Amino acid sequence: MLLTGWLAVRLLKKPSVPAVEEQAVEPTVAEQEIIEPASAEESASLVEADDALQEPPVEPVVEESKDALIEESAPEEVVPPSEEIVSSPETEVAPVEEEVAPAITEAPPVEEVAAPEPEVPVKVSLFERMRAGLAKTQASLVGRIDALLSSSQSIDEDLMEELEEVLVTADFGMQTTMGLMQSLEERISAGEAADPQALRGLLKDEIRQRLRLEAAPLDLESSTPYVIMVVGVNGVGKTTTIGKLAHQFVSQGKTVLLGAGDTFRAAAAEQLTVWGERAGVEVIRQESGSDPAAVAFDAAKAAVARKADVLILDTAGRLHTKVNLMEELKKIRRVLDREIPGAPHETLLVVDATTGQNALVQARLFQEAVEVSGLALTKLDGTARGGMLVAIGNELGLPVRYVGIGEGMEDLRPFDPDLFVEALFEQQG
């Protein structure tokens, strides 16, 4: 009872919430139009439309082209013409294939766009190289002779005087020039030349005869080892000549040893070592400032022990006017002869053709001091004074062994007098 009374009191004290009466809301004109009852046919159409909104139709194309959608999302790939292209009916790839195929077939063949093969360099003959090396001498000597003879109607005293002047200025030297002129006059008197053009042939023949007397090759088979001592003043190209000689002998199948006897000039031994490496030969050397005769001794011992075919000994460049330096060369010769009887078998004097008549003076003094037996004439391609080659051989009776007509390894050539004269007097087309 008490509980019931308490609940009644609580209910009486609780404020009452008025009930919300549902009031009819009058529809708007637009809503009235929609709410108006429809006919049976309109109700059926509304139901169908409502069904259509609730369940939208799925087009068959979407269901059938799931793979196509995946392919479309992937990056495009170039399909080779030979592969079959699969596509949906809506996707027409065939025209693309027809456009790509002609572009491929119309591309030029690989052979037509390939880079051309490099041309094989034409090997220049020895005669052509000699002629190129004598170009300056030919222009200075033979060119002037031809101009002189072509402007003369007959062989007279004026012509002979002008010819003599040409020979002297081409560094034939006075003695050689006088001998040539005397021989020419004798042959003209004998009726061998009736016109100026015939005089050209006589001069060519006289020069050839003089060069033949002095030309002689080295006889490397006369001794084993064959010792060559190379001498000359500073700057004529001794070390370069030695390197090129070593290359030639190695190409002939010879075993070559080099001796760095130039201990005075800075880095001379190093320079010879470089040339030895190029030629593929060993170099016997000592420290800079050592006794050259000691280097000659070591080189001779090594050549005998290793059974070398050729020993080439470099020496310090020296002026031909220095007596003490010439005495040093004599000492080297004595050391070589003691270790290898008869050595040196060749004392090769290297002279620079560009020095002209000064080369003749050098050759004469070296011959008196160290018994020069042969000449190597370098830098012939850089001078118009090639006539001095005839003068040295003619006045000193020394054979010309080698001539330098370029800077290449093959441009130091054994002297061939016939080749020299033909290249010098060749008629220019």
Contacts in CASP RR format, 6 or more apart in sequence:
PFRMAT RR
TARGET T0000
AUTHOR 0000-0000-0000
METHOD contacts of the structure
MODEL  1
MLLTGWLAVRLLKKPSVPAVEEQAVEPTVAEQEIIEPASAEESASLVEAD
DALQEPPVEPVVEESKDALIEESAPEEVVPPSEEIVSSPETEVAPVEEEV
APAITEAPPVEEVAAPEPEVPVKVSLFERMRAGLAKTQASLVGRIDALLS
SSQSIDEDLMEELEEVLVTADFGMQTTMGLMQSLEERISAGEAADPQALR
GLLKDEIRQRLRLEAAPLDLESSTPYVIMVVGVNGVGKTTTIGKLAHQFV
SQGKTVLLGAGDTFRAAAAEQLTVWGERAGVEVIRQESGSDPAAVAFDAA
KAAVARKADVLILDTAGRLHTKVNLMEELKKIRRVLDREIPGAPHETLLV
VDATTGQNALVQARLFQEAVEVSGLALTKLDGTARGGMLVAIGNELGLPV
RYVGIGEGMEDLRPFDPDLFVEALFEQQG
27 35 0 8 1.000
38 46 0 8 1.000
61 88 0 8 1.000
61 90 0 8 1.000
64 88 0 8 1.000
65 88 0 8 1.000
65 90 0 8 1.000
68 87 0 8 1.000
68 88 0 8 1.000
68 91 0 8 1.000
78 100 0 8 1.000
79 85 0 8 1.000
79 97 0 8 1.000
81 97 0 8 1.000
81 100 0 8 1.000
81 101 0 8 1.000
81 104 0 8 1.000
85 93 0 8 1.000
85 94 0 8 1.000
85 97 0 8 1.000
87 93 0 8 1.000
124 132 0 8 1.000
126 413 0 8 1.000
126 419 0 8 1.000
127 419 0 8 1.000
127 422 0 8 1.000
127 423 0 8 1.000
129 405 0 8 1.000
129 411 0 8 1.000
129 413 0 8 1.000
130 405 0 8 1.000
130 413 0 8 1.000
130 419 0 8 1.000
130 420 0 8 1.000
130 423 0 8 1.000
131 138 0 8 1.000
131 423 0 8 1.000
131 426 0 8 1.000
132 381 0 8 1.000
132 405 0 8 1.000
133 380 0 8 1.000
133 381 0 8 1.000
133 382 0 8 1.000
133 405 0 8 1.000
133 406 0 8 1.000
134 380 0 8 1.000
134 381 0 8 1.000
134 386 0 8 1.000
134 405 0 8 1.000
134 420 0 8 1.000
134 423 0 8 1.000
134 424 0 8 1.000
135 381 0 8 1.000
136 381 0 8 1.000
136 382 0 8 1.000
136 383 0 8 1.000
136 384 0 8 1.000
137 170 0 8 1.000
137 380 0 8 1.000
137 383 0 8 1.000
137 384 0 8 1.000
137 385 0 8 1.000
137 386 0 8 1.000
137 387 0 8 1.000
137 424 0 8 1.000
138 423 0 8 1.000
138 424 0 8 1.000
138 425 0 8 1.000
138 426 0 8 1.000
139 384 0 8 1.000
140 169 0 8 1.000
140 170 0 8 1.000
140 384 0 8 1.000
140 385 0 8 1.000
141 166 0 8 1.000
141 167 0 8 1.000
141 170 0 8 1.000
141 384 0 8 1.000
141 386 0 8 1.000
141 387 0 8 1.000
141 424 0 8 1.000
142 424 0 8 1.000
142 425 0 8 1.000
144 166 0 8 1.000
144 170 0 8 1.000
145 163 0 8 1.000
145 166 0 8 1.000
145 200 0 8 1.000
145 203 0 8 1.000
146 200 0 8 1.000
148 159 0 8 1.000
148 162 0 8 1.000
148 163 0 8 1.000
148 166 0 8 1.000
148 196 0 8 1.000
149 159 0 8 1.000
149 196 0 8 1.000
149 197 0 8 1.000
149 199 0 8 1.000
149 200 0 8 1.000
150 196 0 8 1.000
152 159 0 8 1.000
152 196 0 8 1.000
153 196 0 8 1.000
154 195 0 8 1.000
154 196 0 8 1.000
155 188 0 8 1.000
155 193 0 8 1.000
155 194 0 8 1.000
155 195 0 8 1.000
155 196 0 8 1.000
155 199 0 8 1.000
159 196 0 8 1.000
159 199 0 8 1.000
160 181 0 8 1.000
160 184 0 8 1.000
160 185 0 8 1.000
163 181 0 8 1.000
163 184 0 8 1.000
163 199 0 8 1.000
163 203 0 8 1.000
164 177 0 8 1.000
164 181 0 8 1.000
167 173 0 8 1.000
167 176 0 8 1.000
167 177 0 8 1.000
167 180 0 8 1.000
167 181 0 8 1.000
168 174 0 8 1.000
168 177 0 8 1.000
170 384 0 8 1.000
170 385 0 8 1.000
170 386 0 8 1.000
170 387 0 8 1.000
171 356 0 8 1.000
171 357 0 8 1.000
171 385 0 8 1.000
171 386 0 8 1.000
171 387 0 8 1.000
171 388 0 8 1.000
171 391 0 8 1.000
172 180 0 8 1.000
172 387 0 8 1.000
172 388 0 8 1.000
172 390 0 8 1.000
172 391 0 8 1.000
173 357 0 8 1.000
173 360 0 8 1.000
173 388 0 8 1.000
173 391 0 8 1.000
173 395 0 8 1.000
175 391 0 8 1.000
175 394 0 8 1.000
175 395 0 8 1.000
176 210 0 8 1.000
176 390 0 8 1.000
176 391 0 8 1.000
176 394 0 8 1.000
176 395 0 8 1.000
180 203 0 8 1.000
180 206 0 8 1.000
180 207 0 8 1.000
180 210 0 8 1.000
183 206 0 8 1.000
184 193 0 8 1.000
184 199 0 8 1.000
184 202 0 8 1.000
184 203 0 8 1.000
184 206 0 8 1.000
187 193 0 8 1.000
187 202 0 8 1.000
188 199 0 8 1.000
188 202 0 8 1.000
192 198 0 8 1.000
192 202 0 8 1.000
193 199 0 8 1.000
193 201 0 8 1.000
193 202 0 8 1.000
200 425 0 8 1.000
201 425 0 8 1.000
204 421 0 8 1.000
204 425 0 8 1.000
207 390 0 8 1.000
207 421 0 8 1.000
207 424 0 8 1.000
208 417 0 8 1.000
208 418 0 8 1.000
208 421 0 8 1.000
210 390 0 8 1.000
210 393 0 8 1.000
210 394 0 8 1.000
211 389 0 8 1.000
211 390 0 8 1.000
211 393 0 8 1.000
211 400 0 8 1.000
211 417 0 8 1.000
211 420 0 8 1.000
211 421 0 8 1.000
212 417 0 8 1.000
212 418 0 8 1.000
213 397 0 8 1.000
214 393 0 8 1.000
214 394 0 8 1.000
214 397 0 8 1.000
214 398 0 8 1.000
214 399 0 8 1.000
214 400 0 8 1.000
214 417 0 8 1.000
215 399 0 8 1.000
215 400 0 8 1.000
215 415 0 8 1.000
215 416 0 8 1.000
215 417 0 8 1.000
216 399 0 8 1.000
216 401 0 8 1.000
217 401 0 8 1.000
217 414 0 8 1.000
218 226 0 8 1.000
218 228 0 8 1.000
218 346 0 8 1.000
218 401 0 8 1.000
219 226 0 8 1.000
220 226 0 8 1.000
220 249 0 8 1.000
220 254 0 8 1.000
220 309 0 8 1.000
220 310 0 8 1.000
222 345 0 8 1.000
223 340 0 8 1.000
223 342 0 8 1.000
223 343 0 8 1.000
223 345 0 8 1.000
224 307 0 8 1.000
224 309 0 8 1.000
225 257 0 8 1.000
225 303 0 8 1.000
225 304 0 8 1.000
225 307 0 8 1.000
225 308 0 8 1.000
225 309 0 8 1.000
225 310 0 8 1.000
225 311 0 8 1.000
225 340 0 8 1.000
226 309 0 8 1.000
226 310 0 8 1.000
226 311 0 8 1.000
226 345 0 8 1.000
226 346 0 8 1.000
227 300 0 8 1.000
227 303 0 8 1.000
227 310 0 8 1.000
227 311 0 8 1.000
227 313 0 8 1.000
227 336 0 8 1.000
227 340 0 8 1.000
227 342 0 8 1.000
227 343 0 8 1.000
227 344 0 8 1.000
227 345 0 8 1.000
227 346 0 8 1.000
228 245 0 8 1.000
228 310 0 8 1.000
228 311 0 8 1.000
228 312 0 8 1.000
228 313 0 8 1.000
228 344 0 8 1.000
228 345 0 8 1.000
228 346 0 8 1.000
228 347 0 8 1.000
228 348 0 8 1.000
229 313 0 8 1.000
229 315 0 8 1.000
229 329 0 8 1.000
229 332 0 8 1.000
229 333 0 8 1.000
229 336 0 8 1.000
229 344 0 8 1.000
229 346 0 8 1.000
229 347 0 8 1.000
229 348 0 8 1.000
230 238 0 8 1.000
230 241 0 8 1.000
230 242 0 8 1.000
230 312 0 8 1.000
230 313 0 8 1.000
230 314 0 8 1.000
230 315 0 8 1.000
230 348 0 8 1.000
230 350 0 8 1.000
230 376 0 8 1.000
231 238 0 8 1.000
231 315 0 8 1.000
231 317 0 8 1.000
231 329 0 8 1.000
231 347 0 8 1.000
231 348 0 8 1.000
231 349 0 8 1.000
231 350 0 8 1.000
231 366 0 8 1.000
231 370 0 8 1.000
231 372 0 8 1.000
232 238 0 8 1.000
232 315 0 8 1.000
232 317 0 8 1.000
232 318 0 8 1.000
232 320 0 8 1.000
232 349 0 8 1.000
232 350 0 8 1.000
232 351 0 8 1.000
232 362 0 8 1.000
232 366 0 8 1.000
233 317 0 8 1.000
233 318 0 8 1.000
233 319 0 8 1.000
233 320 0 8 1.000
233 362 0 8 1.000
234 265 0 8 1.000
234 317 0 8 1.000
234 318 0 8 1.000
234 319 0 8 1.000
235 317 0 8 1.000
235 352 0 8 1.000
236 350 0 8 1.000
236 351 0 8 1.000
236 352 0 8 1.000
236 378 0 8 1.000
237 350 0 8 1.000
237 352 0 8 1.000
237 378 0 8 1.000
238 262 0 8 1.000
238 314 0 8 1.000
238 315 0 8 1.000
238 317 0 8 1.000
238 350 0 8 1.000
239 262 0 8 1.000
239 268 0 8 1.000
239 271 0 8 1.000
239 272 0 8 1.000
239 275 0 8 1.000
239 314 0 8 1.000
240 275 0 8 1.000
240 378 0 8 1.000
241 348 0 8 1.000
241 350 0 8 1.000
241 376 0 8 1.000
241 378 0 8 1.000
241 402 0 8 1.000
241 412 0 8 1.000
242 258 0 8 1.000
242 272 0 8 1.000
242 275 0 8 1.000
242 312 0 8 1.000
242 314 0 8 1.000
243 258 0 8 1.000
243 272 0 8 1.000
243 275 0 8 1.000
243 276 0 8 1.000
243 278 0 8 1.000
243 279 0 8 1.000
243 312 0 8 1.000
244 408 0 8 1.000
244 409 0 8 1.000
244 411 0 8 1.000
244 412 0 8 1.000
245 312 0 8 1.000
245 402 0 8 1.000
245 412 0 8 1.000
246 256 0 8 1.000
246 258 0 8 1.000
246 275 0 8 1.000
246 276 0 8 1.000
246 279 0 8 1.000
246 280 0 8 1.000
246 281 0 8 1.000
246 310 0 8 1.000
246 312 0 8 1.000
247 278 0 8 1.000
247 279 0 8 1.000
247 409 0 8 1.000
248 412 0 8 1.000
249 256 0 8 1.000
249 309 0 8 1.000
249 310 0 8 1.000
250 256 0 8 1.000
250 279 0 8 1.000
250 280 0 8 1.000
250 281 0 8 1.000
253 309 0 8 1.000
254 309 0 8 1.000
254 310 0 8 1.000
255 306 0 8 1.000
255 307 0 8 1.000
255 308 0 8 1.000
255 309 0 8 1.000
255 310 0 8 1.000
256 279 0 8 1.000
256 281 0 8 1.000
256 308 0 8 1.000
256 309 0 8 1.000
256 310 0 8 1.000
256 311 0 8 1.000
256 312 0 8 1.000
257 281 0 8 1.000
257 282 0 8 1.000
257 283 0 8 1.000
257 284 0 8 1.000
257 299 0 8 1.000
257 302 0 8 1.000
257 303 0 8 1.000
257 306 0 8 1.000
257 308 0 8 1.000
257 310 0 8 1.000
257 311 0 8 1.000
257 312 0 8 1.000
258 272 0 8 1.000
258 275 0 8 1.000
258 276 0 8 1.000
258 281 0 8 1.000
258 282 0 8 1.000
258 283 0 8 1.000
258 284 0 8 1.000
258 299 0 8 1.000
258 311 0 8 1.000
258 312 0 8 1.000
258 313 0 8 1.000
258 314 0 8 1.000
259 272 0 8 1.000
259 283 0 8 1.000
259 284 0 8 1.000
259 285 0 8 1.000
259 295 0 8 1.000
259 296 0 8 1.000
259 299 0 8 1.000
259 311 0 8 1.000
259 312 0 8 1.000
259 313 0 8 1.000
259 314 0 8 1.000
260 268 0 8 1.000
260 269 0 8 1.000
260 272 0 8 1.000
260 273 0 8 1.000
260 283 0 8 1.000
260 284 0 8 1.000
260 285 0 8 1.000
260 286 0 8 1.000
260 295 0 8 1.000
260 314 0 8 1.000
261 268 0 8 1.000
261 269 0 8 1.000
261 285 0 8 1.000
261 292 0 8 1.000
261 295 0 8 1.000
261 296 0 8 1.000
261 299 0 8 1.000
261 313 0 8 1.000
261 314 0 8 1.000
261 315 0 8 1.000
261 316 0 8 1.000
262 268 0 8 1.000
262 269 0 8 1.000
262 272 0 8 1.000
262 292 0 8 1.000
262 314 0 8 1.000
262 315 0 8 1.000
262 316 0 8 1.000
262 317 0 8 1.000
263 269 0 8 1.000
263 286 0 8 1.000
263 287 0 8 1.000
263 288 0 8 1.000
263 289 0 8 1.000
263 290 0 8 1.000
263 291 0 8 1.000
263 292 0 8 1.000
263 295 0 8 1.000
263 316 0 8 1.000
264 289 0 8 1.000
264 292 0 8 1.000
264 316 0 8 1.000
264 317 0 8 1.000
265 316 0 8 1.000
265 317 0 8 1.000
266 288 0 8 1.000
268 288 0 8 1.000
268 314 0 8 1.000
268 316 0 8 1.000
269 283 0 8 1.000
269 285 0 8 1.000
269 286 0 8 1.000
269 288 0 8 1.000
272 283 0 8 1.000
272 285 0 8 1.000
272 314 0 8 1.000
273 283 0 8 1.000
273 285 0 8 1.000
276 282 0 8 1.000
276 283 0 8 1.000
278 409 0 8 1.000
284 295 0 8 1.000
284 298 0 8 1.000
284 299 0 8 1.000
284 302 0 8 1.000
285 295 0 8 1.000
286 294 0 8 1.000
286 295 0 8 1.000
286 298 0 8 1.000
292 315 0 8 1.000
292 316 0 8 1.000
292 328 0 8 1.000
292 332 0 8 1.000
293 328 0 8 1.000
293 331 0 8 1.000
293 332 0 8 1.000
293 335 0 8 1.000
295 313 0 8 1.000
296 313 0 8 1.000
296 332 0 8 1.000
296 335 0 8 1.000
296 336 0 8 1.000
297 335 0 8 1.000
297 339 0 8 1.000
299 311 0 8 1.000
299 313 0 8 1.000
300 311 0 8 1.000
300 335 0 8 1.000
300 336 0 8 1.000
300 339 0 8 1.000
300 340 0 8 1.000
300 343 0 8 1.000
301 339 0 8 1.000
302 308 0 8 1.000
303 311 0 8 1.000
303 340 0 8 1.000
304 339 0 8 1.000
304 340 0 8 1.000
311 340 0 8 1.000
311 343 0 8 1.000
313 332 0 8 1.000
313 336 0 8 1.000
313 344 0 8 1.000
315 329 0 8 1.000
315 332 0 8 1.000
316 325 0 8 1.000
316 328 0 8 1.000
317 325 0 8 1.000
318 325 0 8 1.000
318 326 0 8 1.000
318 328 0 8 1.000
318 329 0 8 1.000
319 325 0 8 1.000
320 326 0 8 1.000
320 361 0 8 1.000
320 362 0 8 1.000
320 365 0 8 1.000
320 366 0 8 1.000
320 369 0 8 1.000
321 365 0 8 1.000
326 369 0 8 1.000
326 370 0 8 1.000
329 369 0 8 1.000
329 370 0 8 1.000
330 369 0 8 1.000
330 370 0 8 1.000
333 344 0 8 1.000
333 347 0 8 1.000
333 370 0 8 1.000
333 371 0 8 1.000
336 343 0 8 1.000
336 344 0 8 1.000
337 343 0 8 1.000
337 344 0 8 1.000
346 373 0 8 1.000
346 374 0 8 1.000
346 401 0 8 1.000
347 370 0 8 1.000
347 371 0 8 1.000
347 372 0 8 1.000
347 373 0 8 1.000
347 374 0 8 1.000
348 372 0 8 1.000
348 373 0 8 1.000
348 374 0 8 1.000
348 375 0 8 1.000
348 376 0 8 1.000
348 401 0 8 1.000
349 362 0 8 1.000
349 363 0 8 1.000
349 366 0 8 1.000
349 367 0 8 1.000
349 372 0 8 1.000
349 374 0 8 1.000
349 375 0 8 1.000
349 376 0 8 1.000
349 398 0 8 1.000
350 375 0 8 1.000
350 376 0 8 1.000
350 378 0 8 1.000
351 359 0 8 1.000
351 362 0 8 1.000
351 363 0 8 1.000
351 375 0 8 1.000
351 376 0 8 1.000
351 377 0 8 1.000
351 378 0 8 1.000
351 392 0 8 1.000
352 359 0 8 1.000
352 378 0 8 1.000
352 379 0 8 1.000
353 359 0 8 1.000
353 377 0 8 1.000
353 378 0 8 1.000
353 379 0 8 1.000
353 380 0 8 1.000
353 382 0 8 1.000
353 383 0 8 1.000
353 385 0 8 1.000
353 386 0 8 1.000
353 388 0 8 1.000
353 389 0 8 1.000
354 379 0 8 1.000
354 382 0 8 1.000
354 383 0 8 1.000
354 385 0 8 1.000
355 362 0 8 1.000
356 383 0 8 1.000
356 385 0 8 1.000
356 388 0 8 1.000
357 388 0 8 1.000
357 391 0 8 1.000
359 377 0 8 1.000
359 388 0 8 1.000
359 392 0 8 1.000
360 388 0 8 1.000
360 391 0 8 1.000
360 392 0 8 1.000
360 395 0 8 1.000
360 396 0 8 1.000
363 372 0 8 1.000
363 375 0 8 1.000
363 392 0 8 1.000
363 396 0 8 1.000
363 398 0 8 1.000
364 395 0 8 1.000
364 396 0 8 1.000
366 372 0 8 1.000
367 396 0 8 1.000
367 398 0 8 1.000
372 398 0 8 1.000
373 398 0 8 1.000
373 399 0 8 1.000
374 398 0 8 1.000
374 399 0 8 1.000
374 400 0 8 1.000
374 401 0 8 1.000
375 392 0 8 1.000
375 393 0 8 1.000
375 398 0 8 1.000
375 399 0 8 1.000
375 400 0 8 1.000
375 401 0 8 1.000
375 402 0 8 1.000
376 401 0 8 1.000
376 402 0 8 1.000
376 403 0 8 1.000
376 404 0 8 1.000
376 412 0 8 1.000
377 389 0 8 1.000
377 392 0 8 1.000
377 400 0 8 1.000
377 402 0 8 1.000
377 403 0 8 1.000
377 404 0 8 1.000
377 415 0 8 1.000
378 403 0 8 1.000
378 404 0 8 1.000
378 412 0 8 1.000
379 404 0 8 1.000
379 406 0 8 1.000
380 386 0 8 1.000
380 389 0 8 1.000
380 403 0 8 1.000
380 404 0 8 1.000
380 405 0 8 1.000
381 404 0 8 1.000
381 405 0 8 1.000
381 406 0 8 1.000
381 411 0 8 1.000
389 400 0 8 1.000
389 403 0 8 1.000
389 420 0 8 1.000
392 398 0 8 1.000
392 400 0 8 1.000
393 399 0 8 1.000
393 400 0 8 1.000
400 415 0 8 1.000
401 414 0 8 1.000
401 415 0 8 1.000
402 412 0 8 1.000
402 413 0 8 1.000
402 414 0 8 1.000
402 415 0 8 1.000
403 412 0 8 1.000
403 413 0 8 1.000
403 415 0 8 1.000
403 420 0 8 1.000
404 411 0 8 1.000
404 412 0 8 1.000
404 413 0 8 1.000
405 411 0 8 1.000
405 413 0 8 1.000
END
